[in-house]
Amino acid sequence: TPDQYPYNMREFGLWLNEAGSLEFAATPVGAEENGRARQISSEAGIVRAGQWYHVAVVIDAVAESMAIYLNGERIAEGTFSASGVRDSPGFLRIGGIDDRDYFSGVVDELQIWNRALSRREVLLNMNRPLLGSEDGLVAYYTFDELDEGGFLPDQTEKGHKGLLHGDAHLVSVQVLMSPVAGAQVDTTALEVLAQSAEPVGHRGF
């Protein structure tokens, strides 16, 4: 199953590893059980602690390609299957794998699309809020506040609510310039995030 090691049958996954590189993997439709996912990674040291970054990953089944963008620049690319991404059971997890590998940091503005965005669209969406009704937008989380039921609201009309897990919580962070400029984060304004929890979402602006 996709939630058990070695996670080869997951739909997709994005990681920031301790070397400062980004890795992305996805499994095509029709992949054999326990088959390897397609995986790409950036060079090490491209992401540094204490700075904001905009990350986008795109799978284009028509072009049979996959790519990672950092602050609008393509930093890794590879081939993918024309069959598209397989449909796997299990939850979409943000900030950690099930009970391990937790992200010690802050996440803001998560968009999930069911179509491949062009680089122009990635750049356009990098510095603007979305309406929630854009073509192909499946889920959109701003991490601004929880709803009356304590769930993280989906800003689209699809109703994909999120649930904060463990000690994950929303925090307020003041950033005086665009995060995609590599702006430094004033860590004194951040609450200490528990390493034993899954930091699903945090208010970042």
Secondary structure as the mmCIF struct_conf table of DSSP 4:
data_model
#
loop_
_struct_conf.conf_type_id
_struct_conf.id
_struct_conf.beg_label_comp_id
_struct_conf.beg_label_asym_id
_struct_conf.beg_label_seq_id
_struct_conf.end_label_comp_id
_struct_conf.end_label_asym_id
_struct_conf.end_label_seq_id
TURN_TY1_P TURN_TY1_P1 PRO A 2 ASP A 3
BEND BEND1 GLN A 4 GLN A 4
TURN_TY1_P TURN_TY1_P2 TYR A 5 PRO A 6
TURN_TY1_P TURN_TY1_P3 ASN A 8 MET A 9
BEND BEND2 GLU A 11 GLU A 11
STRN STRN1 PHE A 12 LEU A 16
TURN_TY1_P TURN_TY1_P4 GLU A 18 ALA A 19
BEND BEND3 GLY A 20 GLY A 20
STRN STRN2 LEU A 22 ALA A 26
STRN STRN3 PRO A 28 PRO A 28
TURN_TY1_P TURN_TY1_P5 VAL A 29 GLY A 30
HELX_LH_PP_P HELX_LH_PP_P1 ALA A 31 GLU A 32
TURN_TY1_P TURN_TY1_P6 GLU A 33 ASN A 34
HELX_LH_PP_P HELX_LH_PP_P2 GLY A 35 ALA A 37
STRN STRN4 ARG A 38 SER A 41
TURN_TY1_P TURN_TY1_P7 ALA A 44 GLY A 45
BEND BEND4 ILE A 46 VAL A 47
TURN_TY1_P TURN_TY1_P8 ALA A 49 GLY A 50
STRN STRN5 GLN A 51 GLN A 51
STRN STRN6 VAL A 55 ASP A 60
TURN_TY1_P TURN_TY1_P9 ALA A 61 GLU A 64
STRN STRN7 SER A 65 LEU A 70
TURN_TY1_P TURN_TY1_P10 ASN A 71 GLY A 72
STRN STRN8 GLU A 73 THR A 79
TURN_TY1_P TURN_TY1_P11 ALA A 82 SER A 83
STRN STRN9 VAL A 85 VAL A 85
BEND BEND5 GLY A 90 GLY A 90
BEND BEND6 ILE A 94 GLY A 96
STRN STRN10 ILE A 97 ILE A 97
TURN_TY1_P TURN_TY1_P12 ASP A 98 ASP A 99
STRN STRN11 ARG A 100 ARG A 100
BEND BEND7 GLY A 105 GLY A 105
STRN STRN12 LEU A 110 TRP A 113
BEND BEND8 ASN A 114 ARG A 115
HELX_LH_PP_P HELX_LH_PP_P3 ALA A 116 SER A 118
HELX_RH_AL_P HELX_RH_AL_P1 ARG A 119 MET A 126
TURN_TY1_P TURN_TY1_P13 ASN A 127 ASN A 127
BEND BEND9 ARG A 128 ARG A 128
BEND BEND10 GLY A 132 GLY A 132
TURN_TY1_P TURN_TY1_P14 ASP A 135 GLY A 136
STRN STRN13 LEU A 137 TYR A 141
BEND BEND11 ASP A 144 ASP A 144
TURN_TY1_P TURN_TY1_P15 GLU A 148 GLY A 149
BEND BEND12 GLY A 150 GLY A 150
HELX_LH_PP_P HELX_LH_PP_P4 PHE A 151 PHE A 151
STRN STRN14 LEU A 152 LEU A 152
HELX_LH_PP_P HELX_LH_PP_P5 PRO A 153 ASP A 154
BEND BEND13 GLN A 155 LYS A 158
STRN STRN15 GLY A 162 GLY A 162
STRN STRN16 HIS A 165 HIS A 165
TURN_TY1_P TURN_TY1_P16 GLY A 166 ASP A 167
BEND BEND14 LEU A 176 MET A 177
HELX_RH_3T_P HELX_RH_3T_P1 PRO A 179 ALA A 181
TURN_TY1_P TURN_TY1_P17 GLY A 182 GLY A 182
HELX_LH_PP_P HELX_LH_PP_P6 ALA A 183 ALA A 183
STRN STRN17 GLN A 184 GLN A 184
HELX_LH_PP_P HELX_LH_PP_P7 VAL A 185 VAL A 185
HELX_RH_3T_P HELX_RH_3T_P2 THR A 187 ALA A 189
BEND BEND15 LEU A 190 LEU A 190
HELX_LH_PP_P HELX_LH_PP_P8 GLU A 191 ALA A 194
TURN_TY1_P TURN_TY1_P18 GLN A 195 SER A 196
BEND BEND16 ALA A 197 ALA A 197
STRN STRN18 GLU A 198 GLU A 198
#
